[in-house]
Amino acid sequence: MTSAELYRLIELPEEMKELFTRWDGELTPQADEELTERLLDRTRWDGAVQELYERVGEDPDHLKVLWEELRIGAAQWPKWQAKGIPEDIYRDTMAFGTRYLYDGKKAYGRWCFTAGWWFQRHLAMELFRLGSLEYELMNLPEGRRAYIHIPTDADLSPAALDDSLRRFRDFAAAFYPEWAKAEIWCDSWLMSPAIRPLLPEHSRIIGFQDRFDLVSVDAENMGGVEWVFPGMKDVPREDLPEDTALRRNMKAFLLAGGRPGWAARRLREG
């Protein structure tokens, strides 16, 4: 698959499609074969992605990093084909890049890509979008696990969750049988017990939490603030917006000295 074909497949914004197509003809890729190999290797990708940023150079909105990573994603398509994974799963997984462009536009008012450090999971075929949720396949000392990640556009309705979990089990059985019976975990601020009082009784987030057994809590973690108020880390707490119920409640919670925390939960099967 060419980069241009991937741009169309994942429905990049037209402005970005035009820019990246121009760069295809003008720029020399900085991710050579050796760096690409490291970007696709979980044991080496932290240092590799930092090196990619350094090689790219001046790139304040990280659009060149996204361009580089989409080139790698397009070149990975034959591996997906060899494994028999359908194109729609490849498309939905690679569309992570498109989603983060729109998230950046919403948070900062301009096209930007803030997740170059995370996208290699998708590129390396270790994280897949299956319906509403993403699943990262991890081989840990404790055994194989699938970790759920919750996209910003995730539908957390019971029907959508049931569908996504079914898709994962079918996907794993067909393409990664060693993960077919793996435990499913979620490690996120959305799993924290501290946020439950900030949500309405029939919140879909609470319904999602209740599918899992609580395993551990990091009560001091403040990571959830950035997810509720993206791009506002320098905004004084008293000036944070209150345009949604969650933001209004989170703001009051923070002003009272609350911490949203972070938690790990294991899916309750059966």
Residue pairs with C-beta under 8 A, 6 or more apart in sequence:
1 9
1 74
1 75
1 77
2 74
3 20
3 24
3 70
3 71
3 74
4 21
4 24
5 74
6 70
6 73
6 74
6 77
6 94
7 16
7 17
7 20
7 21
7 70
8 17
9 87
9 91
9 94
10 91
10 94
10 95
10 97
10 98
11 95
11 98
12 20
12 97
12 98
12 101
13 98
13 101
13 102
13 111
15 111
16 63
16 101
16 111
19 63
20 67
20 70
23 64
23 67
27 64
27 67
29 68
29 71
30 52
30 55
30 56
30 68
31 39
31 52
31 55
31 68
31 69
31 71
31 72
35 48
35 51
35 52
35 55
36 72
36 75
38 44
38 45
38 47
38 48
38 51
39 45
39 48
39 49
39 52
39 69
39 72
39 120
39 123
39 124
40 72
40 76
40 120
40 123
40 124
41 48
41 124
42 124
42 126
45 120
45 124
46 117
48 120
49 116
49 117
49 120
52 65
52 68
52 116
53 59
53 62
53 65
53 116
56 64
56 65
56 68
59 65
61 104
61 110
61 111
61 112
61 113
62 112
62 113
62 114
62 116
63 111
63 112
63 113
65 113
65 116
66 97
66 100
66 101
66 113
66 116
66 119
69 97
69 116
69 119
69 120
69 123
70 94
70 97
72 123
73 94
73 97
73 122
73 123
76 123
76 125
77 90
79 125
80 87
80 89
80 90
80 125
83 125
83 175
84 174
84 175
85 175
89 128
89 129
89 130
89 171
92 129
92 130
93 122
93 127
93 128
93 129
93 134
94 122
95 129
96 115
96 119
96 122
96 129
96 134
96 151
97 113
97 119
99 151
99 152
99 153
100 113
100 114
100 115
100 119
101 111
101 112
101 113
103 114
103 152
103 230
104 110
104 111
104 112
104 113
104 114
105 111
105 112
106 230
107 230
107 231
107 232
108 231
121 127
121 136
122 128
122 129
126 136
126 137
126 138
127 134
127 135
127 136
127 137
127 149
128 134
128 135
128 137
128 171
129 151
130 164
130 167
130 168
130 171
131 160
131 163
131 164
131 167
132 151
132 154
132 155
132 156
132 160
132 161
132 163
132 164
133 148
133 149
133 150
133 151
133 154
133 161
133 164
133 165
133 168
134 148
134 149
134 150
134 151
135 146
135 147
135 148
135 149
135 168
135 171
135 184
136 146
136 147
136 148
136 149
137 144
137 146
137 176
137 179
137 182
138 144
138 145
138 146
138 147
143 182
143 183
144 178
144 179
144 182
144 183
145 182
145 183
145 184
145 185
146 168
146 172
146 179
146 182
146 183
146 184
146 185
147 184
147 185
147 186
147 187
148 184
148 185
148 186
148 267
149 186
149 188
150 156
150 186
150 188
150 190
150 208
154 160
156 204
156 205
156 207
156 208
157 204
158 207
161 208
161 211
165 184
165 267
168 184
169 180
172 179
172 180
172 182
173 180
183 266
183 267
184 266
184 267
184 269
185 215
185 264
185 265
185 266
185 267
186 212
186 264
186 265
186 267
187 262
187 263
187 264
187 265
188 262
188 263
189 195
189 221
189 223
189 224
189 227
189 260
189 261
189 262
189 263
190 205
190 208
190 209
190 224
191 209
191 212
191 214
191 262
191 263
191 264
191 265
192 217
192 221
192 224
192 260
192 261
192 262
192 263
193 214
193 217
193 261
193 263
194 219
194 258
194 259
194 260
194 261
195 205
195 224
195 250
195 260
195 261
196 206
196 209
198 246
198 249
198 250
198 253
199 205
199 206
199 246
199 249
200 245
209 265
211 267
211 268
212 265
212 266
212 267
212 268
213 265
213 266
213 268
214 263
214 264
214 265
215 263
215 264
215 265
215 266
216 263
216 264
217 261
217 262
217 263
217 264
218 261
218 262
218 263
219 259
219 261
220 259
220 261
221 259
221 260
221 261
221 262
222 259
222 260
223 260
223 262
224 250
224 260
224 261
224 262
225 233
225 250
225 254
225 260
226 233
228 246
228 247
228 250
228 260
229 235
229 240
229 241
229 247
229 250
232 240
232 241
237 251
237 254
237 255
238 255
240 247
240 250
240 251
240 254
241 247
241 251
242 248
242 251
250 260
253 260
